[in-house]
Amino acid sequence: MFKNFLTLGVALDSEYTKYDAYLQLNCVSAILQLQAGGDVNPLFAVYSLVKYFAYQGTRYEEVKVSWFFLERKKPLVPYAEAIQDYAQLDEKERAFPEAYLNELFSREEAEALKKYLERQPAASNRIEAIELPVMANVSGFQRLAAGSDGDFMALHKGKSYSLPFKVAGYFNVRFAEPMISGDDRDTVVNRWP
């Protein structure tokens, strides 16, 4: 590893803080991965910001929908490499971060999903790289409860769904701004209690 630092011209002085050293190590790791032909971030999250979102009789200015992969059979990256302190976790503790990783997308899957979602003009779609390793206490969307403010969308059950993998989404309107509607005399804010 030290040889790689010299090759790339990176020096770790004693004046650097631990965080600076951490950042440099991550940069060097990313450069080495790229040089080897690998992807720096093999896992991605996809979300949409949907304007004029309607839910339970209320229309909202904008709501974030976080999309997730359903029923992944094989992990995209080894859990031991992708989850912090994986070796110290017991089987129960591993379940949550493993499920989270299985909900993420490969670059190709994320780009295909984004292209599919762009057919909806009221949505702004984003792909976000996930930094690895993830914390051991992360949890996937499927573990969240559907309730009065949050719910799931089964994208893969739509009639025009054409992707070769199943996708669902989770949204929560708790902090979303309700749309203001009105006429010449009144302005009414539609809010749930």
N, C-alpha and C positions, 0 to 999 in steps of 0.2 A: 504494500500500500504506500509506503514512504517513497518508493521509486516513482509511483504515479504522481505524487505531489511534485517531485522534482521535474518530471517530464512536462507537467502542465504549468510549471512556474508558480506554484502556490506554496507559500511559506507560512508556517504557523509560529509567529513570534510570541514571546511570553507576555507581551503587552496586550494581546488579544484576550477578550473575555471568552468564557466558555461558550456563550451564545455565538460570538463571531466564529469561533472554531467550528461550532455545529453547522452554521450556515455555509462555511467553506467546504466542510466535508460533504454536505448535501449537494453543493454545486459540483464538486469533483465527482461525486457518485453519479450525478446526472450526466456530466460530460462523458464519463467512462461508459455509461449505458448507451448513450447516443453513438459513441465511437464503435461500440460493439454491435450496433444495429438494433438495439432494443428501444422500447418506449419508456420514457422517463416516468410517466404516469400511466400505468396500465389500466387503472380503474377510473370511472367517470360517473358523476351524478347528472341527471337531466331534470330540469324544472321549467315550468311555464308560468308566466305572469299573465293571467287571463283578465281582460277588461270586461266590465259589465257582467260579472259572474252572478248567476241567479242560484239561490239556495234557500229552500224552505220559505218561499214567498217574499224574500228580500233580494234585491239586486245590489251588488257591491261594486265599487269603483274598480278594484283590482284584487285578485286573490292568487296566491302562489299555490301551484299544484306541483308536488314533488313526485316524479315518476319512478317506479321501481320495477325491476325484473322479477317475474314470477316463476317459480318452479325450476330454478337453475339446478341441474343435476351434478355438475362438476365445477369446483371453484376456478375462477380465472387466474388466481395467483395462489401459491401455497399459503395456507393460514399461518404457519409458523413464521413466514417472512412478513406477512401483511398485518399481523396483530402484535402490538407491543406486549412483551412479557408473556408470550403465548405458552411457553414451557411451564411457567409457574401456575397457570390456570387449570382448574379441574374441569371435568366434562360439562358440568352445569354452567360454570363461568364462561366457557368457550362458546356456548350456544348463541348468546346475544351478538357478539362481534362476528361470528361466522355467518349468522343470518344477515347481518348488515352488509357484509362483503358480497354475499350472494345476490343481494338486491341491486348492486351497482352494475354498470355497463362497461363493456370493452369499448375502445374508441369507435370501432366499426358499428357496434350496436347503437351507441349514443348518437352517432351521425345519422344512421338510418332512422332512428326514432325522431330526431330533430327534423329531418326532412319530411317525415310523415306528419308531424305536428304542425308544420308550417302551412299546411292546407287550411288551417283555421286563422283567418285574418285578425281576430280579436286577441290573439295570444302572441306574446313575445317569448321565445324559447331560448334556453341557455344550456350549455354544456359546461360542467365544472370539473376540473381534475381533482382527484382525491389524493391527498398526501399520505404516503405510507411510511411507517406503519401507523395504523389507527389505534386509538386508545382502547384498552381492554373493556371499558364500560360503555362503548357505543351500542346502539340497538337499532334495528331496522324498523321501517314503517309498519310492517305487518303486525308488530307487537303493540301498536297504538290502538286505542279503542275508538270505535265510531260512536259519536254522541251528538249532542245538540249543536256543537260548534264545528266539529270535524267529521269527515267522512271519506269514503274511498270511491274511486271511479274505476270501473273495469274497462279500460280502453280496449283490451283484446276482445271484448264481447260485441263491439260495434259491427254493424253490417259491412262496412267498407274497410275493416281492419285487414291489412295485407302484410304485416311484418311476420317473419318466421319464428318469432318468440313472443311470449305473453308479457304484457305490460299492464300495470295498474298504477293508479295515482292516489296520493293522499293530499287532502287540503284541510285547512282550518280557517274559519271566518272570524274567529274571536277578536282579532285586532284589525280586521279589514274595515274600511270605511264604507258605510251604506251610501248608496247613491241618493242624491237629493232630487226629489221630483216636485213639481209645482205647476200652478197655472197663474193667471193674472192676479189672483187675490191671495192665494195661500202658498206657503212653502212648507212641505211636510218632509220630515226626516224619518225614514222607515228604519226603526231599530227594534231588535228583539230585546226583551228584558234581561 
